[in-house]
Amino acid sequence: TFEVISLAYPGFSTLHQVDDLERLGMHLDPDLIILGYFMNDAEGPDSRKGFETLFYGHFVLPYEAGKILYSYSYMYYFLESRMKNLLAHLGFGKTQLDYARHLYSESNPFFTQQSEYISKFIAIPHAQDIPVVVVLFPVLTDFKEYPYGFVNTYVENITLLNGGYYLDLLPSLADHTAEELAVSFMDPHLNAVGQKIAATATFAYLQ
């Protein structure tokens, strides 16, 4: 019998996850902690400077106004997110890969702190002999020539260095195309097929 408690929240980065772990997670007396990690979890204060057009609020309205509407207006969210994804797909402006390279370099003002937060997320439970498994979710793109491998290497190295366990879901998903695993062209999150593969691989790793 397993009891699984999810503390996930949309938009959380490692910065927020450490806060949740200290404020709530450790008080739940866990036997095991799983951290689902995605490329943009390295975001922190000012990480998006220079890349604002990849996000909400810069096509129709100024950034802050667009941010508010993006959070509270379903219609604005729909139009803004679809326009953003369409322009990115057509090759206008900076790309997600450009942003990833920025996040994992010194050009990201939060990069050094990000390393510290991952280490802390593992160290806090480790001090109480609670294992931490970091499960890396790859970006849905061309898996045969995967361009985000530097993120995987970074996460693996820092996880193992701090005594955590590391699971890379890329090999489990690589037999499929991004189109087969995504919710839709406009929504690159894992669909039901991708989620089942990720769950099966994670459970097999835990066993």
Residue pairs with C-beta under 8 A, 6 or more apart in sequence:
5 28
5 30
7 17
7 20
7 21
7 24
7 25
8 36
9 16
9 20
12 20
12 41
13 40
13 41
13 42
13 43
13 44
14 37
14 41
14 42
14 114
14 117
14 118
14 121
15 43
15 44
15 110
15 113
15 114
15 117
17 35
17 41
17 117
17 121
18 117
18 120
18 121
18 124
21 33
21 121
21 124
21 125
22 124
25 33
26 124
26 125
26 128
30 125
30 130
31 130
32 130
32 131
32 132
32 133
32 206
33 125
33 130
33 131
33 132
33 133
34 132
34 133
34 134
34 135
34 202
35 121
35 132
35 133
35 134
35 135
36 135
36 137
37 134
37 135
37 136
37 137
37 155
38 136
38 137
38 139
39 100
39 103
39 139
39 148
39 151
40 99
40 100
40 103
42 103
42 104
42 108
42 110
42 111
42 114
43 103
43 110
44 108
44 109
44 110
44 113
44 114
45 109
45 110
46 109
46 110
47 102
47 103
47 108
47 109
47 110
48 54
48 55
49 109
50 94
50 102
51 94
51 98
51 99
51 102
52 58
52 63
53 59
53 84
53 93
53 94
54 84
54 88
54 93
54 94
54 95
54 96
54 99
55 84
56 66
56 67
56 70
56 77
56 80
56 81
56 84
57 63
57 64
57 65
57 66
57 67
57 69
57 70
57 80
58 66
59 66
59 80
59 83
59 84
59 87
60 66
60 79
60 80
61 69
66 76
66 80
69 76
69 77
69 80
70 76
70 77
70 80
70 81
71 77
81 186
82 186
85 185
85 186
86 186
87 93
88 95
88 96
89 185
96 139
97 147
97 148
100 139
100 148
100 150
100 151
101 150
102 108
103 111
104 111
104 150
104 151
104 154
105 111
108 114
115 158
118 134
118 155
118 158
118 159
118 162
119 158
119 161
119 162
121 132
122 132
122 134
122 159
122 162
122 163
122 164
123 162
123 163
125 131
125 132
126 132
126 162
126 163
126 164
131 164
131 165
132 164
132 165
133 164
133 165
133 166
133 167
133 202
133 205
133 206
134 155
134 159
134 164
134 165
134 166
134 167
135 167
135 169
135 198
135 202
136 151
136 152
136 155
136 156
136 166
136 167
136 168
136 169
136 170
137 169
137 190
137 198
138 146
138 148
138 152
138 168
138 169
138 170
138 173
139 148
139 151
139 188
140 178
140 181
140 182
140 188
140 190
140 194
141 147
141 148
141 178
142 178
143 170
143 173
143 174
143 176
143 177
143 178
144 174
146 170
152 168
152 170
155 166
156 166
156 168
159 165
159 166
160 166
167 201
167 202
167 205
169 197
169 198
169 201
169 202
172 197
172 198
172 200
172 201
173 181
173 194
173 197
173 198
176 193
176 194
176 197
178 188
179 185
180 193
181 190
181 191
181 193
181 194
181 197
182 188
182 189
182 190
182 191
182 194
183 189
183 190
183 191
190 198
